[in-house]
Amino acid sequence: MPSKESRKIIKLGGSKAISLPKPFLDYHKIEGGDKVLLLYDGIILILPESFSQEQLEKKADFIKGLLE
């Protein structure tokens, strides 16, 4: 499911927002009202709340590759 795309920032009340890609939502079975985990420090990583530490460690090389 690896992918790369551009998203536009939209105004949402007094905040800013982006929509998440449908294939990402479908793959992780995320629906409206579900929570996701945001990891950020210069970049933002969005994880389904159900994502385990083991799954994150398995994706570490993929994440590093995206940054190259």
CHARMM-style PDB file with segment names, atoms N, HN, CA, C and O in Angstrom:
ATOM      1  N   MET     1       0.788  -1.198   0.000  1.00  0.00      PROA
ATOM      2  CA  MET     1       0.000   0.000   0.000  1.00  0.00      PROA
ATOM      3  C   MET     1       0.839   1.274   0.000  1.00  0.00      PROA
ATOM      4  O   MET     1       0.269   2.359   0.116  1.00  0.00      PROA
ATOM      5  N   PRO     2       2.156   1.199  -0.124  1.00  0.00      PROA
ATOM      6  CA  PRO     2       2.955   2.424  -0.129  1.00  0.00      PROA
ATOM      7  C   PRO     2       2.473   3.386  -1.211  1.00  0.00      PROA
ATOM      8  O   PRO     2       2.112   2.976  -2.314  1.00  0.00      PROA
ATOM      9  N   SER     3       2.477   4.659  -0.875  1.00  0.00      PROA
ATOM     10  HN  SER     3       2.771   4.992   0.021  1.00  0.00      PROA
ATOM     11  CA  SER     3       2.013   5.668  -1.814  1.00  0.00      PROA
ATOM     12  C   SER     3       2.592   7.015  -1.427  1.00  0.00      PROA
ATOM     13  O   SER     3       3.078   7.204  -0.312  1.00  0.00      PROA
ATOM     14  N   LYS     4       2.531   7.935  -2.356  1.00  0.00      PROA
ATOM     15  HN  LYS     4       2.136   7.781  -3.261  1.00  0.00      PROA
ATOM     16  CA  LYS     4       2.973   9.304  -2.095  1.00  0.00      PROA
ATOM     17  C   LYS     4       2.048  10.224  -2.874  1.00  0.00      PROA
ATOM     18  O   LYS     4       1.826  10.021  -4.067  1.00  0.00      PROA
ATOM     19  N   GLU     5       1.516  11.222  -2.210  1.00  0.00      PROA
ATOM     20  HN  GLU     5       1.697  11.387  -1.240  1.00  0.00      PROA
ATOM     21  CA  GLU     5       0.655  12.175  -2.893  1.00  0.00      PROA
ATOM     22  C   GLU     5       0.670  13.502  -2.169  1.00  0.00      PROA
ATOM     23  O   GLU     5       1.093  13.590  -1.016  1.00  0.00      PROA
ATOM     24  N   SER     6       0.212  14.520  -2.841  1.00  0.00      PROA
ATOM     25  HN  SER     6      -0.132  14.449  -3.778  1.00  0.00      PROA
ATOM     26  CA  SER     6       0.145  15.862  -2.290  1.00  0.00      PROA
ATOM     27  C   SER     6      -1.287  16.130  -1.825  1.00  0.00      PROA
ATOM     28  O   SER     6      -2.245  15.719  -2.479  1.00  0.00      PROA
ATOM     29  N   ARG     7      -1.424  16.810  -0.708  1.00  0.00      PROA
ATOM     30  HN  ARG     7      -0.646  17.144  -0.176  1.00  0.00      PROA
ATOM     31  CA  ARG     7      -2.735  17.180  -0.177  1.00  0.00      PROA
ATOM     32  C   ARG     7      -2.758  18.662   0.121  1.00  0.00      PROA
ATOM     33  O   ARG     7      -1.749  19.230   0.537  1.00  0.00      PROA
ATOM     34  N   LYS     8      -3.898  19.292  -0.087  1.00  0.00      PROA
ATOM     35  HN  LYS     8      -4.718  18.831  -0.426  1.00  0.00      PROA
ATOM     36  CA  LYS     8      -4.061  20.725   0.151  1.00  0.00      PROA
ATOM     37  C   LYS     8      -4.564  20.956   1.581  1.00  0.00      PROA
ATOM     38  O   LYS     8      -5.447  20.245   2.061  1.00  0.00      PROA
ATOM     39  N   ILE     9      -3.996  21.947   2.242  1.00  0.00      PROA
ATOM     40  HN  ILE     9      -3.279  22.525   1.852  1.00  0.00      PROA
ATOM     41  CA  ILE     9      -4.453  22.343   3.578  1.00  0.00      PROA
ATOM     42  C   ILE     9      -5.752  23.127   3.407  1.00  0.00      PROA
ATOM     43  O   ILE     9      -5.841  24.024   2.568  1.00  0.00      PROA
ATOM     44  N   ILE    10      -6.753  22.780   4.206  1.00  0.00      PROA
ATOM     45  HN  ILE    10      -6.681  22.052   4.887  1.00  0.00      PROA
ATOM     46  CA  ILE    10      -8.034  23.477   4.134  1.00  0.00      PROA
ATOM     47  C   ILE    10      -8.357  24.130   5.480  1.00  0.00      PROA
ATOM     48  O   ILE    10      -7.910  23.665   6.529  1.00  0.00      PROA
ATOM     49  N   LYS    11      -9.132  25.205   5.438  1.00  0.00      PROA
ATOM     50  HN  LYS    11      -9.495  25.583   4.586  1.00  0.00      PROA
ATOM     51  CA  LYS    11      -9.601  25.845   6.676  1.00  0.00      PROA
ATOM     52  C   LYS    11     -10.764  25.044   7.217  1.00  0.00      PROA
ATOM     53  O   LYS    11     -11.637  24.607   6.467  1.00  0.00      PROA
ATOM     54  N   LEU    12     -10.771  24.858   8.510  1.00  0.00      PROA
ATOM     55  HN  LEU    12     -10.063  25.214   9.120  1.00  0.00      PROA
ATOM     56  CA  LEU    12     -11.868  24.152   9.171  1.00  0.00      PROA
ATOM     57  C   LEU    12     -12.159  24.908  10.460  1.00  0.00      PROA
ATOM     58  O   LEU    12     -11.551  24.644  11.498  1.00  0.00      PROA
ATOM     59  N   GLY    13     -13.081  25.837  10.385  1.00  0.00      PROA
ATOM     60  HN  GLY    13     -13.574  26.052   9.543  1.00  0.00      PROA
ATOM     61  CA  GLY    13     -13.321  26.712  11.527  1.00  0.00      PROA
ATOM     62  C   GLY    13     -12.089  27.565  11.755  1.00  0.00      PROA
ATOM     63  O   GLY    13     -11.596  28.205  10.826  1.00  0.00      PROA
ATOM     64  N   GLY    14     -11.588  27.582  12.980  1.00  0.00      PROA
ATOM     65  HN  GLY    14     -11.988  27.062  13.734  1.00  0.00      PROA
ATOM     66  CA  GLY    14     -10.374  28.332  13.298  1.00  0.00      PROA
ATOM     67  C   GLY    14      -9.114  27.513  13.119  1.00  0.00      PROA
ATOM     68  O   GLY    14      -8.020  27.985  13.429  1.00  0.00      PROA
ATOM     69  N   SER    15      -9.250  26.294  12.623  1.00  0.00      PROA
ATOM     70  HN  SER    15     -10.139  25.911  12.371  1.00  0.00      PROA
ATOM     71  CA  SER    15      -8.106  25.399  12.468  1.00  0.00      PROA
ATOM     72  C   SER    15      -7.798  25.156  11.003  1.00  0.00      PROA
ATOM     73  O   SER    15      -8.482  25.668  10.116  1.00  0.00      PROA
ATOM     74  N   LYS    16      -6.775  24.380  10.763  1.00  0.00      PROA
ATOM     75  HN  LYS    16      -6.220  23.964  11.483  1.00  0.00      PROA
ATOM     76  CA  LYS    16      -6.415  23.912   9.428  1.00  0.00      PROA
ATOM     77  C   LYS    16      -6.503  22.388   9.450  1.00  0.00      PROA
ATOM     78  O   LYS    16      -6.340  21.768  10.501  1.00  0.00      PROA
ATOM     79  N   ALA    17      -6.760  21.788   8.291  1.00  0.00      PROA
ATOM     80  HN  ALA    17      -6.892  22.291   7.437  1.00  0.00      PROA
ATOM     81  CA  ALA    17      -6.942  20.329   8.237  1.00  0.00      PROA
ATOM     82  C   ALA    17      -6.500  19.803   6.878  1.00  0.00      PROA
ATOM     83  O   ALA    17      -6.362  20.560   5.917  1.00  0.00      PROA
ATOM     84  N   ILE    18      -6.284  18.502   6.816  1.00  0.00      PROA
ATOM     85  HN  ILE    18      -6.396  17.887   7.597  1.00  0.00      PROA
ATOM     86  CA  ILE    18      -6.099  17.787   5.558  1.00  0.00      PROA
ATOM     87  C   ILE    18      -6.986  16.552   5.624  1.00  0.00      PROA
ATOM     88  O   ILE    18      -7.283  16.048   6.707  1.00  0.00      PROA
ATOM     89  N   SER    19      -7.401  16.075   4.478  1.00  0.00      PROA
ATOM     90  HN  SER    19      -7.160  16.484   3.598  1.00  0.00      PROA
ATOM     91  CA  SER    19      -8.158  14.819   4.452  1.00  0.00      PROA
ATOM     92  C   SER    19      -7.178  13.675   4.268  1.00  0.00      PROA
ATOM     93  O   SER    19      -6.107  13.850   3.687  1.00  0.00      PROA
ATOM     94  N   LEU    20      -7.547  12.511   4.760  1.00  0.00      PROA
ATOM     95  HN  LEU    20      -8.417  12.368   5.232  1.00  0.00      PROA
ATOM     96  CA  LEU    20      -6.706  11.326   4.599  1.00  0.00      PROA
ATOM     97  C   LEU    20      -7.162  10.547   3.376  1.00  0.00      PROA
ATOM     98  O   LEU    20      -8.358  10.489   3.088  1.00  0.00      PROA
ATOM     99  N   PRO    21      -6.218   9.945   2.651  1.00  0.00      PROA
ATOM    100  CA  PRO    21      -6.585   9.204   1.435  1.00  0.00      PROA
ATOM    101  C   PRO    21      -7.507   8.021   1.731  1.00  0.00      PROA
ATOM    102  O   PRO    21      -7.299   7.288   2.698  1.00  0.00      PROA
ATOM    103  N   LYS    22      -8.518   7.844   0.894  1.00  0.00      PROA
ATOM    104  HN  LYS    22      -8.686   8.439   0.108  1.00  0.00      PROA
ATOM    105  CA  LYS    22      -9.468   6.751   1.068  1.00  0.00      PROA
ATOM    106  C   LYS    22      -8.790   5.382   1.117  1.00  0.00      PROA
ATOM    107  O   LYS    22      -9.170   4.558   1.949  1.00  0.00      PROA
ATOM    108  N   PRO    23      -7.790   5.099   0.249  1.00  0.00      PROA
ATOM    109  CA  PRO    23      -7.139   3.786   0.342  1.00  0.00      PROA
ATOM    110  C   PRO    23      -6.490   3.536   1.710  1.00  0.00      PROA
ATOM    111  O   PRO    23      -6.498   2.407   2.201  1.00  0.00      PROA
ATOM    112  N   PHE    24      -5.930   4.584   2.323  1.00  0.00      PROA
ATOM    113  HN  PHE    24      -5.923   5.501   1.923  1.00  0.00      PROA
ATOM    114  CA  PHE    24      -5.341   4.467   3.659  1.00  0.00      PROA
ATOM    115  C   PHE    24      -6.428   4.147   4.685  1.00  0.00      PROA
ATOM    116  O   PHE    24      -6.269   3.254   5.517  1.00  0.00      PROA
ATOM    117  N   LEU    25      -7.528   4.887   4.614  1.00  0.00      PROA
ATOM    118  HN  LEU    25      -7.657   5.613   3.938  1.00  0.00      PROA
ATOM    119  CA  LEU    25      -8.638   4.669   5.547  1.00  0.00      PROA
ATOM    120  C   LEU    25      -9.231   3.274   5.386  1.00  0.00      PROA
ATOM    121  O   LEU    25      -9.507   2.592   6.372  1.00  0.00      PROA
ATOM    122  N   ASP    26      -9.424   2.856   4.140  1.00  0.00      PROA
ATOM    123  HN  ASP    26      -9.199   3.410   3.339  1.00  0.00      PROA
ATOM    124  CA  ASP    26      -9.989   1.527   3.881  1.00  0.00      PROA
ATOM    125  C   ASP    26      -9.052   0.421   4.362  1.00  0.00      PROA
ATOM    126  O   ASP    26      -9.495  -0.532   5.005  1.00  0.00      PROA
ATOM    127  N   TYR    27      -7.762   0.542   4.055  1.00  0.00      PROA
ATOM    128  HN  TYR    27      -7.403   1.316   3.533  1.00  0.00      PROA
ATOM    129  CA  TYR    27      -6.781  -0.480   4.410  1.00  0.00      PROA
ATOM    130  C   TYR    27      -6.722  -0.684   5.926  1.00  0.00      PROA
ATOM    131  O   TYR    27      -6.629  -1.813   6.408  1.00  0.00      PROA
ATOM    132  N   HSD    28      -6.776   0.430   6.668  1.00  0.00      PROA
ATOM    133  HN  HSD    28      -6.851   1.347   6.276  1.00  0.00      PROA
ATOM    134  CA  HSD    28      -6.676   0.356   8.133  1.00  0.00      PROA
ATOM    135  C   HSD    28      -8.042   0.318   8.814  1.00  0.00      PROA
ATOM    136  O   HSD    28      -8.133   0.340  10.042  1.00  0.00      PROA
ATOM    137  N   LYS    29      -9.104   0.262   8.006  1.00  0.00      PROA
ATOM    138  HN  LYS    29      -9.030   0.244   7.009  1.00  0.00      PROA
ATOM    139  CA  LYS    29     -10.476   0.190   8.530  1.00  0.00      PROA
ATOM    140  C   LYS    29     -10.763   1.339   9.503  1.00  0.00      PROA
ATOM    141  O   LYS    29     -11.302   1.135  10.591  1.00  0.00      PROA
ATOM    142  N   ILE    30     -10.388   2.557   9.079  1.00  0.00      PROA
ATOM    143  HN  ILE    30      -9.950   2.724   8.195  1.00  0.00      PROA
ATOM    144  CA  ILE    30     -10.613   3.756   9.883  1.00  0.00      PROA
ATOM    145  C   ILE    30     -11.890   4.426   9.387  1.00  0.00      PROA
ATOM    146  O   ILE    30     -12.072   4.648   8.190  1.00  0.00      PROA
ATOM    147  N   GLU    31     -12.766   4.740  10.333  1.00  0.00      PROA
ATOM    148  HN  GLU    31     -12.618   4.560  11.306  1.00  0.00      PROA
ATOM    149  CA  GLU    31     -14.035   5.385   9.991  1.00  0.00      PROA
ATOM    150  C   GLU    31     -14.146   6.711  10.732  1.00  0.00      PROA
ATOM    151  O   GLU    31     -13.374   6.986  11.650  1.00  0.00      PROA
ATOM    152  N   GLY    32     -15.109   7.526  10.327  1.00  0.00      PROA
ATOM    153  HN  GLY    32     -15.736   7.302   9.581  1.00  0.00      PROA
ATOM    154  CA  GLY    32     -15.356   8.789  11.008  1.00  0.00      PROA
ATOM    155  C   GLY    32     -15.551   8.566  12.502  1.00  0.00      PROA
ATOM    156  O   GLY    32     -16.281   7.662  12.909  1.00  0.00      PROA
ATOM    157  N   GLY    33     -14.906   9.382  13.313  1.00  0.00      PROA
ATOM    158  HN  GLY    33     -14.313  10.117  12.982  1.00  0.00      PROA
ATOM    159  CA  GLY    33     -15.005   9.246  14.768  1.00  0.00      PROA
ATOM    160  C   GLY    33     -13.887   8.402  15.369  1.00  0.00      PROA
ATOM    161  O   GLY    33     -13.640   8.473  16.573  1.00  0.00      PROA
ATOM    162  N   ASP    34     -13.201   7.594  14.535  1.00  0.00      PROA
ATOM    163  HN  ASP    34     -13.401   7.537  13.557  1.00  0.00      PROA
ATOM    164  CA  ASP    34     -12.062   6.812  15.025  1.00  0.00      PROA
ATOM    165  C   ASP    34     -10.895   7.761  15.320  1.00  0.00      PROA
ATOM    166  O   ASP    34     -10.827   8.868  14.786  1.00  0.00      PROA
ATOM    167  N   LYS    35      -9.992   7.307  16.171  1.00  0.00      PROA
ATOM    168  HN  LYS    35     -10.048   6.408  16.604  1.00  0.00      PROA
ATOM    169  CA  LYS    35      -8.811   8.099  16.510  1.00  0.00      PROA
ATOM    170  C   LYS    35      -7.598   7.566  15.765  1.00  0.00      PROA
ATOM    171  O   LYS    35      -7.513   6.377  15.458  1.00  0.00      PROA
ATOM    172  N   VAL    36      -6.650   8.472  15.477  1.00  0.00      PROA
ATOM    173  HN  VAL    36      -6.718   9.438  15.726  1.00  0.00      PROA
ATOM    174  CA  VAL    36      -5.351   8.103  14.939  1.00  0.00      PROA
ATOM    175  C   VAL    36      -4.301   8.720  15.854  1.00  0.00      PROA
ATOM    176  O   VAL    36      -4.582   9.662  16.595  1.00  0.00      PROA
ATOM    177  N   LEU    37      -3.096   8.181  15.794  1.00  0.00      PROA
ATOM    178  HN  LEU    37      -2.868   7.416  15.192  1.00  0.00      PROA
ATOM    179  CA  LEU    37      -1.982   8.681  16.590  1.00  0.00      PROA
ATOM    180  C   LEU    37      -1.098   9.523  15.682  1.00  0.00      PROA
ATOM    181  O   LEU    37      -0.723   9.073  14.600  1.00  0.00      PROA
ATOM    182  N   LEU    38      -0.760  10.739  16.107  1.00  0.00      PROA
ATOM    183  HN  LEU    38      -1.065  11.104  16.986  1.00  0.00      PROA
ATOM    184  CA  LEU    38       0.132  11.610  15.353  1.00  0.00      PROA
ATOM    185  C   LEU    38       1.477  11.666  16.054  1.00  0.00      PROA
ATOM    186  O   LEU    38       1.552  11.990  17.240  1.00  0.00      PROA
ATOM    187  N   LEU    39       2.538  11.350  15.324  1.00  0.00      PROA
ATOM    188  HN  LEU    39       2.476  11.087  14.361  1.00  0.00      PROA
ATOM    189  CA  LEU    39       3.903  11.513  15.812  1.00  0.00      PROA
ATOM    190  C   LEU    39       4.496  12.634  14.966  1.00  0.00      PROA
ATOM    191  O   LEU    39       4.470  12.554  13.738  1.00  0.00      PROA
ATOM    192  N   TYR    40       5.028  13.672  15.596  1.00  0.00      PROA
ATOM    193  HN  TYR    40       5.050  13.738  16.593  1.00  0.00      PROA
ATOM    194  CA  TYR    40       5.551  14.770  14.799  1.00  0.00      PROA
ATOM    195  C   TYR    40       6.707  15.478  15.476  1.00  0.00      PROA
ATOM    196  O   TYR    40       6.758  15.622  16.698  1.00  0.00      PROA
ATOM    197  N   ASP    41       7.626  15.912  14.644  1.00  0.00      PROA
ATOM    198  HN  ASP    41       7.585  15.795  13.651  1.00  0.00      PROA
ATOM    199  CA  ASP    41       8.764  16.734  15.029  1.00  0.00      PROA
ATOM    200  C   ASP    41       9.458  17.124  13.728  1.00  0.00      PROA
ATOM    201  O   ASP    41      10.499  16.563  13.384  1.00  0.00      PROA
ATOM    202  N   GLY    42       8.896  18.062  13.024  1.00  0.00      PROA
ATOM    203  HN  GLY    42       8.051  18.518  13.304  1.00  0.00      PROA
ATOM    204  CA  GLY    42       9.404  18.435  11.714  1.00  0.00      PROA
ATOM    205  C   GLY    42       8.680  17.702  10.592  1.00  0.00      PROA
ATOM    206  O   GLY    42       8.493  18.262   9.512  1.00  0.00      PROA
ATOM    207  N   ILE    43       8.273  16.467  10.828  1.00  0.00      PROA
ATOM    208  HN  ILE    43       8.425  16.012  11.706  1.00  0.00      PROA
ATOM    209  CA  ILE    43       7.431  15.692   9.925  1.00  0.00      PROA
ATOM    210  C   ILE    43       6.277  15.148  10.750  1.00  0.00      PROA
ATOM    211  O   ILE    43       6.360  15.094  11.977  1.00  0.00      PROA
ATOM    212  N   ILE    44       5.212  14.748  10.090  1.00  0.00      PROA
ATOM    213  HN  ILE    44       5.145  14.792   9.093  1.00  0.00      PROA
ATOM    214  CA  ILE    44       4.070  14.164  10.790  1.00  0.00      PROA
ATOM    215  C   ILE    44       3.886  12.739  10.288  1.00  0.00      PROA
ATOM    216  O   ILE    44       3.839  12.495   9.082  1.00  0.00      PROA
ATOM    217  N   LEU    45       3.785  11.816  11.213  1.00  0.00      PROA
ATOM    218  HN  LEU    45       3.823  12.015  12.193  1.00  0.00      PROA
ATOM    219  CA  LEU    45       3.502  10.424  10.905  1.00  0.00      PROA
ATOM    220  C   LEU    45       2.130  10.114  11.502  1.00  0.00      PROA
ATOM    221  O   LEU    45       1.925  10.270  12.705  1.00  0.00      PROA
ATOM    222  N   ILE    46       1.199   9.678  10.667  1.00  0.00      PROA
ATOM    223  HN  ILE    46       1.365   9.551   9.689  1.00  0.00      PROA
ATOM    224  CA  ILE    46      -0.161   9.382  11.119  1.00  0.00      PROA
ATOM    225  C   ILE    46      -0.323   7.872  11.187  1.00  0.00      PROA
ATOM    226  O   ILE    46      -0.164   7.179  10.183  1.00  0.00      PROA
ATOM    227  N   LEU    47      -0.635   7.368  12.363  1.00  0.00      PROA
ATOM    228  HN  LEU    47      -0.764   7.931  13.179  1.00  0.00      PROA
ATOM    229  CA  LEU    47      -0.777   5.929  12.576  1.00  0.00      PROA
ATOM    230  C   LEU    47      -2.180   5.599  13.050  1.00  0.00      PROA
ATOM    231  O   LEU    47      -2.752   6.336  13.854  1.00  0.00      PROA
ATOM    232  N   PRO    48      -2.743   4.501  12.563  1.00  0.00      PROA
ATOM    233  CA  PRO    48      -4.007   4.043  13.140  1.00  0.00      PROA
ATOM    234  C   PRO    48      -3.776   3.770  14.632  1.00  0.00      PROA
ATOM    235  O   PRO    48      -2.698   3.320  15.018  1.00  0.00      PROA
ATOM    236  N   GLU    49      -4.758   4.033  15.447  1.00  0.00      PROA
ATOM    237  HN  GLU    49      -5.635   4.399  15.133  1.00  0.00      PROA
ATOM    238  CA  GLU    49      -4.601   3.822  16.890  1.00  0.00      PROA
ATOM    239  C   GLU    49      -4.255   2.368  17.206  1.00  0.00      PROA
ATOM    240  O   GLU    49      -3.634   2.084  18.231  1.00  0.00      PROA
ATOM    241  N   SER    50      -4.656   1.451  16.329  1.00  0.00      PROA
ATOM    242  HN  SER    50      -5.161   1.681  15.498  1.00  0.00      PROA
ATOM    243  CA  SER    50      -4.403   0.026  16.552  1.00  0.00      PROA
ATOM    244  C   SER    50      -2.995  -0.401  16.141  1.00  0.00      PROA
ATOM    245  O   SER    50      -2.632  -1.558  16.352  1.00  0.00      PROA
ATOM    246  N   PHE    51      -2.192   0.493  15.560  1.00  0.00      PROA
ATOM    247  HN  PHE    51      -2.487   1.432  15.389  1.00  0.00      PROA
ATOM    248  CA  PHE    51      -0.843   0.166  15.087  1.00  0.00      PROA
ATOM    249  C   PHE    51       0.043  -0.171  16.277  1.00  0.00      PROA
ATOM    250  O   PHE    51       0.133   0.608  17.226  1.00  0.00      PROA
ATOM    251  N   SER    52       0.689  -1.314  16.232  1.00  0.00      PROA
ATOM    252  HN  SER    52       0.615  -1.946  15.460  1.00  0.00      PROA
ATOM    253  CA  SER    52       1.522  -1.753  17.354  1.00  0.00      PROA
ATOM    254  C   SER    52       2.968  -1.289  17.185  1.00  0.00      PROA
ATOM    255  O   SER    52       3.379  -0.909  16.089  1.00  0.00      PROA
ATOM    256  N   GLN    53       3.719  -1.322  18.253  1.00  0.00      PROA
ATOM    257  HN  GLN    53       3.385  -1.631  19.144  1.00  0.00      PROA
ATOM    258  CA  GLN    53       5.143  -0.978  18.216  1.00  0.00      PROA
ATOM    259  C   GLN    53       5.867  -1.911  17.248  1.00  0.00      PROA
ATOM    260  O   GLN    53       6.755  -1.476  16.514  1.00  0.00      PROA
ATOM    261  N   GLU    54       5.497  -3.177  17.245  1.00  0.00      PROA
ATOM    262  HN  GLU    54       4.776  -3.530  17.841  1.00  0.00      PROA
ATOM    263  CA  GLU    54       6.119  -4.150  16.344  1.00  0.00      PROA
ATOM    264  C   GLU    54       5.867  -3.765  14.875  1.00  0.00      PROA
ATOM    265  O   GLU    54       6.780  -3.835  14.052  1.00  0.00      PROA
ATOM    266  N   GLN    55       4.650  -3.365  14.553  1.00  0.00      PROA
ATOM    267  HN  GLN    55       3.908  -3.307  15.222  1.00  0.00      PROA
ATOM    268  CA  GLN    55       4.336  -2.937  13.191  1.00  0.00      PROA
ATOM    269  C   GLN    55       5.137  -1.690  12.822  1.00  0.00      PROA
ATOM    270  O   GLN    55       5.614  -1.578  11.693  1.00  0.00      PROA
ATOM    271  N   LEU    56       5.289  -0.756  13.755  1.00  0.00      PROA
ATOM    272  HN  LEU    56       4.901  -0.847  14.672  1.00  0.00      PROA
ATOM    273  CA  LEU    56       6.050   0.460  13.508  1.00  0.00      PROA
ATOM    274  C   LEU    56       7.511   0.123  13.234  1.00  0.00      PROA
ATOM    275  O   LEU    56       8.115   0.696  12.327  1.00  0.00      PROA
ATOM    276  N   GLU    57       8.085  -0.792  14.000  1.00  0.00      PROA
ATOM    277  HN  GLU    57       7.594  -1.258  14.737  1.00  0.00      PROA
ATOM    278  CA  GLU    57       9.475  -1.195  13.795  1.00  0.00      PROA
ATOM    279  C   GLU    57       9.662  -1.855  12.431  1.00  0.00      PROA
ATOM    280  O   GLU    57      10.694  -1.661  11.789  1.00  0.00      PROA
ATOM    281  N   LYS    58       8.674  -2.633  11.983  1.00  0.00      PROA
ATOM    282  HN  LYS    58       7.836  -2.791  12.504  1.00  0.00      PROA
ATOM    283  CA  LYS    58       8.758  -3.271  10.664  1.00  0.00      PROA
ATOM    284  C   LYS    58       8.718  -2.239   9.544  1.00  0.00      PROA
ATOM    285  O   LYS    58       9.264  -2.483   8.468  1.00  0.00      PROA
ATOM    286  N   LYS    59       8.083  -1.094   9.772  1.00  0.00      PROA
ATOM    287  HN  LYS    59       7.639  -0.895  10.646  1.00  0.00      PROA
ATOM    288  CA  LYS    59       7.959  -0.048   8.757  1.00  0.00      PROA
ATOM    289  C   LYS    59       9.111   0.955   8.804  1.00  0.00      PROA
ATOM    290  O   LYS    59       9.148   1.875   7.987  1.00  0.00      PROA
ATOM    291  N   ALA    60      10.050   0.803   9.738  1.00  0.00      PROA
ATOM    292  HN  ALA    60      10.020   0.055  10.402  1.00  0.00      PROA
ATOM    293  CA  ALA    60      11.119   1.784   9.919  1.00  0.00      PROA
ATOM    294  C   ALA    60      11.932   1.992   8.641  1.00  0.00      PROA
ATOM    295  O   ALA    60      12.236   3.133   8.294  1.00  0.00      PROA
ATOM    296  N   ASP    61      12.290   0.919   7.934  1.00  0.00      PROA
ATOM    297  HN  ASP    61      12.043  -0.008   8.216  1.00  0.00      PROA
ATOM    298  CA  ASP    61      13.071   1.067   6.699  1.00  0.00      PROA
ATOM    299  C   ASP    61      12.274   1.788   5.629  1.00  0.00      PROA
ATOM    300  O   ASP    61      12.826   2.611   4.898  1.00  0.00      PROA
ATOM    301  N   PHE    62      10.993   1.497   5.524  1.00  0.00      PROA
ATOM    302  HN  PHE    62      10.544   0.829   6.118  1.00  0.00      PROA
ATOM    303  CA  PHE    62      10.126   2.183   4.554  1.00  0.00      PROA
ATOM    304  C   PHE    62      10.083   3.681   4.862  1.00  0.00      PROA
ATOM    305  O   PHE    62      10.195   4.514   3.963  1.00  0.00      PROA
ATOM    306  N   ILE    63       9.920   4.008   6.137  1.00  0.00      PROA
ATOM    307  HN  ILE    63       9.828   3.331   6.868  1.00  0.00      PROA
ATOM    308  CA  ILE    63       9.844   5.406   6.548  1.00  0.00      PROA
ATOM    309  C   ILE    63      11.166   6.117   6.234  1.00  0.00      PROA
ATOM    310  O   ILE    63      11.158   7.239   5.728  1.00  0.00      PROA
ATOM    311  N   LYS    64      12.291   5.475   6.531  1.00  0.00      PROA
ATOM    312  HN  LYS    64      12.296   4.563   6.942  1.00  0.00      PROA
ATOM    313  CA  LYS    64      13.596   6.065   6.220  1.00  0.00      PROA
ATOM    314  C   LYS    64      13.729   6.291   4.718  1.00  0.00      PROA
ATOM    315  O   LYS    64      14.260   7.319   4.299  1.00  0.00      PROA
ATOM    316  N   GLY    65      13.256   5.344   3.896  1.00  0.00      PROA
ATOM    317  HN  GLY    65      12.824   4.509   4.237  1.00  0.00      PROA
ATOM    318  CA  GLY    65      13.328   5.461   2.445  1.00  0.00      PROA
ATOM    319  C   GLY    65      12.535   6.640   1.919  1.00  0.00      PROA
ATOM    320  O   GLY    65      12.937   7.275   0.943  1.00  0.00      PROA
ATOM    321  N   LEU    66      11.412   6.940   2.554  1.00  0.00      PROA
ATOM    322  HN  LEU    66      11.086   6.424   3.346  1.00  0.00      PROA
ATOM    323  CA  LEU    66      10.590   8.084   2.123  1.00  0.00      PROA
ATOM    324  C   LEU    66      11.333   9.402   2.321  1.00  0.00      PROA
ATOM    325  O   LEU    66      11.101  10.368   1.594  1.00  0.00      PROA
ATOM    326  N   LEU    67      12.216   9.433   3.298  1.00  0.00      PROA
ATOM    327  HN  LEU    67      12.404   8.648   3.889  1.00  0.00      PROA
ATOM    328  CA  LEU    67      12.910  10.667   3.636  1.00  0.00      PROA
ATOM    329  C   LEU    67      14.156  10.901   2.787  1.00  0.00      PROA
ATOM    330  O   LEU    67      14.737  11.984   2.839  1.00  0.00      PROA
ATOM    331  N   GLU    68      14.570   9.920   2.018  1.00  0.00      PROA
ATOM    332  HN  GLU    68      14.097   9.040   1.976  1.00  0.00      PROA
ATOM    333  CA  GLU    68      15.781  10.060   1.192  1.00  0.00      PROA
ATOM    334  C   GLU    68      15.500  10.799  -0.086  1.00  0.00      PROA
ATOM    335  OT1 GLU    68      16.407  11.002  -0.893  1.00  0.00      PROA
TER     336      GLU     68
END
